[in-house]
Amino acid sequence: MAHGAEKRLADLGIVVGSRIRVVRKAPFGGPIEVEVAGSRFLIGRRLAERIIVEV
C-alpha cells in the first residue's frame, strides 16, 4: 500500500484490527460512506480499494 494512503486510512481510524462498516455506496463510482468506531465519513473508491478485510 502506498505510504500516503496508509497514513490517510490510519488518520481516519482504519488500522489493522479495526471494525469497519459500509453504510452507503454512491452510484457511478462515487464515494463510499463508512463507519469506524462510531464515526461516519466518506472515502473515495480508489482509497477504499486499498482496504483489505476479513469477514
VENZI-V307302 format. One record per pair of residues at least 12 apart in sequence whose ideal C-beta (glycine too) atoms are under 8 Angstrom apart, sorted by the first residue. I is the first residue (numbers start at 1). J is the second residue. Records with the same first field share a line. If there is no record, write none. Layout:
BEGIN
I: J  J
END
This chain:
BEGIN
1: 50
2: 50
5: 47  50
6: 50
8: 47
9: 47  50  51
12: 36  41  43
13: 36  37  39
14: 34  36  51
18: 36  37
19: 36  37
20: 34  35  36  51  53
21: 34  35  36
22: 34
23: 35  40
29: 45
30: 45
31: 43  44  45
32: 44  45  48
34: 48
END
